[in-house]
Amino acid sequence: MSDWADWAQNRRIREAEESIASLSASAARERQRLTAELQRQSGSLQQQIDSLREAFVAFVEYEDVRGELGQHADAAAVRRYAREVVAATIVGGRPFGVAEPADVPGYWLLPAARAVAAAGDPGQVQAVEEQLAEARRRDPRRTILLVTLVEAIRRQPVHSPALLEALLPRQSAVSRAERVIWVGVAEGRLGDQARARLLETLRARVEGLATEAVVAVLAGHTDERGDLLPTEVAARRLATLRRWVEGRTQPSRSPGAPRPGAASALGVDDLGPRDRQDAPTGAGATDVEEPEDPLADCLRQLVDEGAPLEADILTRMRRARDRMGGLTASTSDERRWDDPLGEAVDLLTEDLRGADVARHAVALQVLGPVLERTGRDLLAKAAAPPEREVALPVRGDRVLTVTPDGAQDSGWREETRDRAHASVSVASWWRPAAAAALGVGVVGLLLVAVAGAFALLGLVGLAAAVALGVQDHRQRGARDRHVTTSVGYVERQVEQTVRRLRDHRERSAAAHQDAVEHDTAVRSALSVAAQSAAAEPQSPVGPVVGSASRPSTT
């Protein structure tokens, strides 16, 4: 009875200890959770304090910059005037009632805006030329860019054809403004002769482009996963080239369709009073916001750039506002019209695989020769014959030549069998010894009639004969199985190699057939593009030799 009481007491003690351990573990987990939550709250609070401190510092800096900006109020007035003038000109009106500010010495924008304002008046031709000359004297490149952008947005080229040369890509690296003018000319905004000049300039920029560069771009946009043959890789790349050349993408819009947002990018609405009255409302109106015209976006960047001493202050002001957290990254645009945008070759290949019809046509006409050479190179790679024979190593130094029709040496089985047979040795004395033991056993059994002791000799002889015979049978069976396995292994290797060679032959033939079809389609599309380019009017300017041959913009 005492033992039972001790056992029950020990059990209660163990249960109490387990309960205490469970409560301790639970308390430790809760303590860790509270510690982590406290650390997180402390970190969040510290981040908020840091953000407030950064916003306060940015606010102080912003107020200081505003004080500096007040010294350039005249330049700000010029920019406001230029926005009103350019916006009114774009929507087809006249900037009536816009007070003209005072001129800022050395600032090109006011004379350029005066020229834009007077451009639609037939009686102001001389005044337009004088204002343009003054603006070009102060800053030729910005003046030419402003005039060209306005005329491109309005699709009324007057001065821009003679000024276009200074805005086309001068080197392989292309700036944002050069790209915008490139796109506008490709869309036909400045006429056919400007487009022909663009083609000549871009051809000069990509002159000497190797087909390997195009193949590298194709490889980056082709699915080459899996165990592909070189001929299949070439055929797939040629299929990608065909899709690019044929423009197998849904066009986002037609080449001649104007983009919205040209005037609204400058701070005014595109719609006049009558246009607003006729605009769709209610269920028929769409809520989808159209993308802004890149020409208008570049024009906004150009006008809002500021005077030479003011541009840096405006940049600092935008960054201070961003640090205060009052603006999002999309409303505070740090882009500039002269920022580098990319290489001409990369932009052309981007247009080639893009959805814009006008850009695709220009890219196709510029890259046509190198694309045709690339197609020929890929077709030659796709026509390469597959592997016709394989040297299959067998036992020893023997090499077996295997073709899609099978092994070329018909005696390889006998040779493999002989090599495998010779590689496993069987003792030659097992069988004679077994026969001798069997004879001794038989003799011993026959002599039992003479003396009973010969019975033991007979039994030992028979047992020795059986043991030696079994051992000889096992060794010879192992050798036969080794020979069979060796011949079967080589047979399976030959069969697998034959199937692989036949599969490669069929796949290579199919890849070559596909490549021929793709190359024919590529050459046909390039021929149509070349005929279209030949039918277009040629540029009146001589061929592009390099940036040094450009006329002066001053």
C-alpha positions as CSV (number, residue, x, y, z in Angstrom):
1,M,0.0,0.0,0.0
2,S,2.9,2.3,0.8
3,D,4.4,1.7,-2.7
4,W,1.1,2.7,-4.4
5,A,1.0,6.0,-2.4
6,D,4.6,6.8,-3.3
7,W,3.9,6.1,-7.0
8,A,0.8,8.4,-7.0
9,Q,2.7,11.1,-5.2
10,N,5.6,11.0,-7.7
11,R,3.1,11.1,-10.6
12,R,1.4,14.3,-9.2
13,I,4.9,15.8,-8.7
14,R,5.8,15.1,-12.4
15,E,2.5,16.5,-13.7
16,A,3.1,19.7,-11.6
17,E,6.6,20.0,-13.0
18,E,5.4,19.5,-16.5
19,S,2.7,22.2,-16.0
20,I,5.3,24.6,-14.6
21,A,7.6,24.0,-17.5
22,S,4.8,24.6,-20.0
23,L,3.8,27.8,-18.3
24,S,7.4,29.0,-18.3
25,A,7.8,28.2,-22.1
26,S,4.5,30.1,-22.8
27,A,5.7,33.1,-20.7
28,A,9.0,33.1,-22.6
29,R,7.3,33.1,-26.0
30,E,5.0,35.9,-24.9
31,R,7.9,37.9,-23.5
32,Q,9.7,37.5,-26.9
33,R,6.6,38.6,-28.8
34,L,6.2,41.7,-26.6
35,T,9.9,42.5,-27.0
36,A,9.8,42.2,-30.8
37,E,6.6,44.3,-30.9
38,L,8.2,47.0,-28.7
39,Q,11.3,47.0,-30.9
40,R,9.1,47.3,-34.0
41,Q,7.1,50.2,-32.5
42,S,10.3,51.9,-31.4
43,G,11.7,51.5,-34.9
44,S,8.5,52.8,-36.6
45,L,8.5,55.8,-34.2
46,Q,12.1,56.5,-35.0
47,Q,11.4,56.4,-38.7
48,Q,8.6,58.8,-38.3
49,I,10.8,61.2,-36.3
50,D,13.5,60.9,-39.0
51,S,10.9,61.6,-41.7
52,L,9.6,64.7,-39.9
53,R,13.2,65.9,-39.4
54,E,14.0,65.4,-43.1
55,A,10.8,67.1,-44.1
56,F,11.5,70.1,-41.8
57,V,15.1,70.4,-43.2
58,A,13.7,70.2,-46.8
59,F,11.1,72.8,-46.0
60,V,13.7,75.2,-44.7
61,E,15.8,74.6,-47.8
62,Y,12.7,75.0,-49.9
63,E,12.1,78.4,-48.4
64,D,15.7,79.5,-49.0
65,V,15.5,78.3,-52.6
66,R,12.3,80.3,-53.1
67,G,14.1,83.3,-51.9
68,E,16.8,82.8,-54.5
69,L,14.1,82.1,-57.1
70,G,12.5,85.5,-56.4
71,Q,15.6,87.1,-58.1
72,H,14.5,85.5,-61.4
73,A,10.9,86.6,-61.4
74,D,11.4,88.1,-64.9
75,A,12.5,84.7,-66.3
76,A,9.4,83.0,-64.6
77,A,7.2,85.6,-66.4
78,V,8.8,84.7,-69.7
79,R,8.1,81.0,-69.1
80,R,4.5,81.7,-68.3
81,Y,4.2,83.8,-71.4
82,A,5.8,81.1,-73.5
83,R,3.4,78.4,-72.1
84,E,0.4,80.5,-73.1
85,V,1.7,81.3,-76.5
86,V,2.8,77.8,-77.4
87,A,-0.4,76.3,-76.0
88,A,-2.6,78.7,-78.0
89,T,-0.6,78.1,-81.1
90,I,-0.9,74.3,-80.8
91,V,-4.7,74.3,-80.5
92,G,-4.9,76.6,-83.6
93,G,-5.7,79.9,-81.9
94,R,-3.9,83.2,-81.4
95,P,-2.5,84.3,-78.0
96,F,-4.8,87.3,-77.7
97,G,-4.8,89.1,-74.3
98,V,-1.5,87.6,-73.2
99,A,0.7,90.4,-71.8
100,E,4.2,90.2,-73.1
101,P,6.8,90.4,-70.3
102,A,10.1,92.2,-70.3
103,D,13.0,90.6,-72.1
104,V,15.7,88.8,-70.0
105,P,19.2,89.4,-71.4
106,G,20.7,86.2,-72.8
107,Y,17.5,84.2,-72.3
108,W,16.4,82.6,-75.6
109,L,12.8,81.8,-74.8
110,L,11.2,85.2,-75.2
111,P,12.3,85.9,-78.8
112,A,11.5,82.3,-79.7
113,A,8.0,82.6,-78.2
114,R,7.5,85.9,-80.1
115,A,8.3,84.1,-83.3
116,V,5.9,81.3,-82.5
117,A,3.2,83.9,-81.7
118,A,3.6,85.8,-84.9
119,A,4.1,82.7,-87.1
120,G,0.5,82.5,-88.1
121,D,0.3,86.1,-89.3
122,P,1.2,86.5,-93.0
123,G,2.1,90.1,-92.4
124,Q,4.7,89.2,-89.7
125,V,7.0,87.1,-91.8
126,Q,9.9,89.6,-91.4
127,A,9.3,89.9,-87.7
128,V,9.3,86.1,-87.3
129,E,12.6,85.8,-89.1
130,E,14.1,88.6,-86.9
131,Q,12.9,87.0,-83.7
132,L,14.1,83.6,-84.8
133,A,17.5,85.0,-85.6
134,E,17.8,86.7,-82.2
135,A,16.7,83.5,-80.4
136,R,19.2,81.4,-82.4
137,R,21.9,83.9,-81.6
138,R,21.2,83.4,-77.9
139,D,20.8,79.6,-78.0
140,P,20.6,77.9,-81.4
141,R,19.9,74.3,-80.4
142,R,17.0,75.1,-78.0
143,T,15.4,77.6,-80.4
144,I,15.5,75.1,-83.3
145,L,14.1,72.4,-81.0
146,L,11.2,74.6,-79.8
147,V,10.2,75.6,-83.4
148,T,10.5,72.1,-84.7
149,L,8.4,70.6,-81.8
150,V,5.6,73.2,-82.2
151,E,5.5,72.6,-86.0
152,A,5.6,68.8,-85.5
153,I,2.7,68.9,-83.1
154,R,0.7,71.1,-85.4
155,R,1.8,69.0,-88.4
156,Q,2.6,72.3,-90.3
157,P,6.3,72.3,-91.2
158,V,7.4,75.8,-92.2
159,H,10.9,76.4,-90.7
160,S,11.6,72.9,-89.4
161,P,12.6,71.3,-92.7
162,A,15.6,73.6,-92.9
163,L,16.4,73.2,-89.2
164,L,15.9,69.5,-88.9
165,E,19.5,68.5,-89.6
166,A,20.6,69.9,-86.2
167,L,18.1,67.7,-84.3
168,L,18.7,64.3,-85.9
169,P,21.0,61.9,-84.0
170,R,24.6,63.1,-84.4
171,Q,26.2,60.0,-82.9
172,S,25.3,56.4,-82.1
173,A,24.1,57.6,-78.6
174,V,20.7,59.3,-78.9
175,S,19.3,62.0,-76.5
176,R,15.7,62.3,-75.5
177,A,15.0,65.2,-77.8
178,E,16.6,63.5,-80.8
179,R,14.5,60.5,-80.1
180,V,11.3,62.6,-79.9
181,I,12.1,64.3,-83.2
182,W,12.9,60.9,-84.7
183,V,9.5,59.6,-83.7
184,G,7.7,62.7,-84.9
185,V,9.4,62.5,-88.3
186,A,8.7,58.8,-88.5
187,E,5.0,59.5,-88.0
188,G,5.0,62.0,-90.9
189,R,4.5,65.1,-88.8
190,L,7.2,67.0,-90.8
191,G,6.6,65.7,-94.3
192,D,8.1,63.0,-96.6
193,Q,11.4,64.8,-97.2
194,A,12.1,65.0,-93.5
195,R,11.4,61.3,-93.2
196,A,13.8,60.6,-96.1
197,R,16.5,62.6,-94.3
198,L,15.8,60.7,-91.1
199,L,16.4,57.4,-93.0
200,E,19.7,58.6,-94.4
201,T,20.9,59.8,-91.0
202,L,19.9,56.6,-89.2
203,R,21.5,54.4,-91.9
204,A,24.7,56.3,-91.3
205,R,24.5,55.7,-87.6
206,V,24.2,51.9,-88.0
207,E,26.6,51.6,-90.9
208,G,28.9,48.6,-90.3
209,L,26.6,46.9,-87.9
210,A,27.6,43.2,-87.7
211,T,25.0,40.5,-88.0
212,E,26.3,39.0,-84.7
213,A,24.9,42.1,-82.8
214,V,21.4,41.4,-84.3
215,V,21.7,37.7,-83.6
216,A,22.6,38.5,-79.9
217,V,19.4,40.6,-79.7
218,L,17.4,37.8,-81.3
219,A,18.8,35.3,-78.8
220,G,17.6,37.5,-76.0
221,H,14.0,37.4,-77.3
222,T,13.8,33.7,-78.4
223,D,12.8,30.7,-76.4
224,E,15.8,28.5,-76.5
225,R,15.1,26.3,-73.6
226,G,15.4,22.6,-73.7
227,D,17.8,20.2,-75.6
228,L,17.8,22.0,-78.9
229,L,20.0,21.3,-81.9
230,P,22.1,24.2,-83.4
231,T,19.8,24.0,-86.5
232,E,16.7,24.4,-84.3
233,V,18.2,27.3,-82.5
234,A,18.9,29.0,-85.8
235,A,15.4,28.3,-87.1
236,R,13.8,29.7,-83.9
237,R,15.9,32.9,-84.1
238,L,14.9,33.2,-87.8
239,A,11.2,32.8,-86.7
240,T,11.7,35.6,-84.2
241,L,13.2,37.8,-86.9
242,R,10.3,37.0,-89.2
243,R,7.8,38.1,-86.5
244,W,9.7,41.4,-86.1
245,V,10.0,42.1,-89.8
246,E,6.3,41.3,-90.4
247,G,5.3,43.3,-87.4
248,R,3.1,40.6,-85.9
249,T,1.9,42.8,-83.0
250,Q,-1.3,44.6,-82.6
251,P,-0.7,48.3,-83.5
252,S,-1.6,50.7,-80.7
253,R,-2.8,53.3,-83.2
254,S,-2.5,54.3,-86.8
255,P,0.6,56.2,-88.0
256,G,-1.3,59.4,-88.7
257,A,-3.5,59.5,-85.6
258,P,-2.6,62.5,-83.4
259,R,-1.8,62.0,-79.8
260,P,-3.8,63.8,-77.1
261,G,-2.4,65.9,-74.4
262,A,-0.3,68.3,-76.5
263,A,-1.6,71.5,-75.1
264,S,-2.6,70.1,-71.7
265,A,1.1,69.2,-71.1
266,L,1.7,72.9,-71.1
267,G,-1.0,73.6,-68.6
268,V,-4.0,74.3,-70.8
269,D,-6.8,72.1,-72.1
270,D,-6.9,70.8,-75.7
271,L,-10.6,71.5,-76.1
272,G,-11.9,74.9,-76.9
273,P,-15.4,76.0,-76.0
274,R,-17.0,74.5,-79.0
275,D,-15.0,71.3,-78.6
276,R,-16.1,70.9,-75.0
277,Q,-19.7,71.3,-76.1
278,D,-19.3,68.5,-78.6
279,A,-17.3,66.2,-76.3
280,P,-18.9,62.9,-75.4
281,T,-20.3,62.7,-71.9
282,G,-22.1,60.1,-69.8
283,A,-22.1,56.5,-70.8
284,G,-20.5,57.2,-74.1
285,A,-17.5,58.9,-72.6
286,T,-14.4,56.9,-71.9
287,D,-12.5,57.0,-68.7
288,V,-9.3,55.7,-70.1
289,E,-6.6,58.3,-70.1
290,E,-4.6,58.4,-73.3
291,P,-0.8,58.6,-73.1
292,E,0.7,62.0,-73.5
293,D,2.3,63.0,-76.7
294,P,6.1,62.6,-76.3
295,L,6.6,65.7,-78.4
296,A,4.5,67.7,-76.0
297,D,6.2,66.2,-73.0
298,C,9.6,67.2,-74.5
299,L,8.2,70.7,-75.3
300,R,7.1,71.1,-71.6
301,Q,10.6,70.0,-70.4
302,L,12.2,72.5,-72.8
303,V,10.0,75.5,-71.8
304,D,10.1,74.7,-68.0
305,E,13.9,74.3,-68.0
306,G,14.5,77.9,-66.9
307,A,17.1,80.5,-67.6
308,P,20.8,79.6,-67.5
309,L,21.2,80.7,-63.9
310,E,17.7,79.6,-62.9
311,A,17.7,76.0,-64.0
312,D,19.8,74.8,-61.1
313,I,17.5,76.6,-58.6
314,L,14.4,75.0,-60.1
315,T,16.0,71.6,-59.9
316,R,16.9,72.1,-56.2
317,M,13.4,73.3,-55.6
318,R,11.8,70.2,-57.1
319,R,14.1,67.9,-55.1
320,A,13.3,69.8,-51.8
321,R,9.5,69.4,-52.5
322,D,10.0,65.7,-53.0
323,R,11.9,65.4,-49.7
324,M,9.0,67.1,-48.0
325,G,6.7,64.4,-49.2
326,G,4.2,66.8,-50.7
327,L,4.6,65.4,-54.2
328,T,4.8,62.0,-55.7
329,A,7.6,60.9,-58.0
330,S,5.4,61.1,-61.0
331,T,4.5,64.7,-60.6
332,S,8.1,65.9,-59.9
333,D,9.8,65.0,-63.2
334,E,13.6,65.0,-63.1
335,R,13.9,64.2,-66.8
336,R,15.5,66.6,-69.2
337,W,15.1,67.0,-72.9
338,D,18.8,66.4,-73.4
339,D,19.2,63.3,-71.3
340,P,20.8,60.4,-73.0
341,L,18.2,57.8,-73.9
342,G,20.1,54.9,-75.5
343,E,22.0,53.7,-78.6
344,A,20.5,54.1,-82.0
345,V,20.8,50.4,-82.7
346,D,18.9,49.5,-79.5
347,L,16.2,52.0,-80.2
348,L,15.8,50.7,-83.8
349,T,15.5,47.1,-82.6
350,E,13.0,48.2,-80.0
351,D,10.9,49.9,-82.7
352,L,11.3,46.8,-84.9
353,R,9.6,44.6,-82.3
354,G,7.2,47.3,-81.1
355,A,3.6,47.9,-81.9
356,D,3.9,51.4,-83.5
357,V,3.4,51.1,-87.3
358,A,5.4,54.2,-88.2
359,R,8.4,53.4,-86.1
360,H,8.4,49.9,-87.3
361,A,8.4,51.0,-90.9
362,V,11.4,53.3,-90.3
363,A,13.3,50.6,-88.4
364,L,12.6,48.1,-91.1
365,Q,13.9,50.4,-93.9
366,V,17.0,51.4,-91.9
367,L,18.0,47.9,-90.7
368,G,16.9,46.1,-93.9
369,P,20.3,45.2,-95.3
370,V,21.7,43.9,-92.0
371,L,18.5,42.0,-91.3
372,E,18.7,40.4,-94.7
373,R,22.3,39.3,-94.0
374,T,21.3,38.1,-90.6
375,G,18.6,36.0,-92.2
376,R,21.0,34.4,-94.7
377,D,23.5,33.6,-91.9
378,L,20.8,32.0,-89.8
379,L,19.5,30.0,-92.8
380,A,23.0,28.7,-93.4
381,K,23.3,27.6,-89.8
382,A,19.9,25.9,-90.1
383,A,21.0,24.1,-93.2
384,A,24.1,22.7,-91.6
385,P,24.0,18.9,-91.8
386,P,23.4,17.0,-88.6
387,E,25.9,14.6,-87.0
388,R,26.2,11.7,-89.4
389,E,28.3,9.2,-87.4
390,V,29.4,8.7,-83.8
391,A,32.5,6.9,-82.6
392,L,31.2,4.6,-79.9
393,P,33.9,3.2,-77.6
394,V,33.5,-0.5,-76.6
395,R,35.7,-2.7,-74.5
396,G,39.4,-2.2,-74.7
397,D,40.7,0.2,-77.3
398,R,38.0,-0.8,-79.8
399,V,35.9,2.1,-81.3
400,L,32.7,1.3,-83.2
401,T,31.5,3.7,-85.9
402,V,27.7,4.1,-85.7
403,T,25.5,5.8,-88.3
404,P,21.8,6.3,-88.6
405,D,21.7,3.0,-90.5
406,G,23.5,1.1,-87.7
407,A,27.0,-0.1,-86.8
408,Q,29.4,-0.1,-89.7
409,D,31.4,-3.1,-88.6
410,S,29.3,-6.3,-88.8
411,G,31.7,-8.4,-86.8
412,W,31.6,-6.4,-83.6
413,R,29.4,-8.9,-81.9
414,E,31.9,-11.8,-82.3
415,E,34.7,-9.5,-81.3
416,T,32.9,-8.3,-78.2
417,R,32.0,-11.8,-77.3
418,D,35.6,-13.0,-77.7
419,R,36.9,-10.1,-75.6
420,A,34.3,-10.7,-72.8
421,H,35.0,-14.5,-72.9
422,A,38.7,-13.9,-72.5
423,S,38.3,-11.4,-69.7
424,V,36.9,-14.0,-67.3
425,S,39.3,-16.9,-66.5
426,V,38.0,-20.4,-65.5
427,A,40.5,-22.9,-63.9
428,S,41.2,-25.6,-66.4
429,W,41.9,-28.2,-63.8
430,W,38.4,-28.3,-62.3
431,R,37.0,-30.8,-64.7
432,P,40.0,-33.2,-64.8
433,A,40.1,-33.2,-61.0
434,A,36.3,-33.8,-60.8
435,A,36.7,-36.8,-63.2
436,A,39.6,-38.2,-61.2
437,A,37.6,-37.9,-57.9
438,L,34.7,-39.5,-59.5
439,G,36.9,-42.4,-60.6
440,V,38.3,-42.8,-57.2
441,G,34.8,-42.9,-55.7
442,V,33.6,-45.5,-58.2
443,V,36.7,-47.7,-57.6
444,G,36.2,-47.4,-53.8
445,L,32.6,-48.5,-54.0
446,L,33.5,-51.5,-56.2
447,L,36.2,-52.6,-53.6
448,V,33.6,-52.6,-50.8
449,A,33.2,-56.3,-51.4
450,V,36.9,-56.9,-50.7
451,A,37.0,-54.7,-47.6
452,G,34.4,-52.5,-46.0
453,A,36.9,-49.7,-45.4
454,F,36.8,-48.9,-49.2
455,A,33.3,-47.6,-48.7
456,L,34.6,-44.5,-47.0
457,L,37.1,-43.9,-49.8
458,G,34.3,-44.2,-52.4
459,L,32.0,-41.7,-50.6
460,V,34.8,-39.2,-50.2
461,G,35.7,-39.5,-53.9
462,L,32.1,-39.0,-55.0
463,A,31.7,-36.0,-52.7
464,A,34.9,-34.4,-54.1
465,A,33.7,-35.0,-57.6
466,V,30.4,-33.3,-57.0
467,A,32.1,-30.3,-55.3
468,L,34.6,-29.9,-58.1
469,G,31.9,-30.2,-60.8
470,V,29.6,-27.6,-59.1
471,Q,32.5,-25.1,-58.8
472,D,33.4,-25.6,-62.5
473,H,29.8,-25.1,-63.6
474,R,29.4,-21.9,-61.6
475,Q,32.6,-20.3,-63.1
476,R,31.6,-21.3,-66.6
477,G,28.0,-19.9,-66.0
478,A,29.4,-16.6,-64.7
479,R,31.6,-16.3,-67.8
480,D,28.7,-17.0,-70.1
481,R,26.5,-14.4,-68.3
482,H,29.3,-11.9,-68.5
483,V,29.6,-12.5,-72.3
484,T,25.8,-12.1,-72.8
485,T,25.7,-8.9,-70.7
486,S,28.7,-7.3,-72.5
487,V,27.2,-8.0,-75.9
488,G,23.7,-6.7,-74.8
489,Y,25.2,-3.5,-73.4
490,V,26.9,-2.7,-76.6
491,E,23.8,-3.6,-78.5
492,R,21.7,-1.1,-76.4
493,Q,24.4,1.6,-76.9
494,V,24.3,1.1,-80.7
495,E,20.4,1.1,-80.7
496,Q,20.3,4.3,-78.6
497,T,22.9,6.0,-80.8
498,V,21.0,5.0,-84.0
499,R,17.7,6.4,-82.6
500,R,19.4,9.6,-81.6
501,L,21.1,10.1,-85.0
502,R,17.8,9.4,-86.8
503,D,16.0,11.8,-84.5
504,H,18.6,14.5,-85.1
505,R,18.3,14.0,-88.8
506,E,14.6,14.3,-88.8
507,R,14.6,17.4,-86.5
508,S,17.4,19.1,-88.5
509,A,15.4,18.5,-91.7
510,A,12.3,20.0,-90.2
511,A,14.2,22.9,-88.8
512,H,15.8,23.6,-92.2
513,Q,12.3,23.5,-93.8
514,D,11.0,26.0,-91.3
515,A,14.1,28.2,-91.7
516,V,13.6,28.3,-95.5
517,E,10.0,29.4,-95.0
518,H,10.9,32.0,-92.5
519,D,13.8,33.4,-94.6
520,T,11.5,33.6,-97.7
521,A,9.0,35.6,-95.6
522,V,11.7,37.9,-94.3
523,R,13.2,38.6,-97.7
524,S,9.7,39.2,-99.1
525,A,8.9,41.7,-96.3
526,L,12.3,43.5,-96.7
527,S,11.7,43.7,-100.5
528,V,8.3,45.4,-99.9
529,A,9.9,47.8,-97.5
530,A,12.8,48.6,-99.9
531,Q,10.3,49.3,-102.7
532,S,8.3,51.5,-100.4
533,A,11.4,53.4,-99.5
534,A,12.4,53.8,-103.2
535,A,9.0,55.2,-104.0
536,E,9.3,57.9,-101.3
537,P,10.7,61.4,-102.2
538,Q,14.4,61.7,-101.5
539,S,16.0,64.2,-99.1
540,P,17.2,67.3,-100.9
541,V,20.2,67.3,-98.6
542,G,23.3,65.3,-99.5
543,P,24.2,62.0,-98.0
544,V,25.2,61.9,-94.3
545,V,28.9,61.5,-93.8
546,G,29.2,62.3,-90.2
547,S,28.4,64.9,-87.6
548,A,31.2,67.2,-89.0
549,S,29.2,67.6,-92.2
550,R,26.2,69.3,-90.5
551,P,25.5,72.9,-91.3
552,S,26.0,75.4,-88.6
553,T,23.0,76.1,-86.4
554,T,24.0,79.6,-85.5
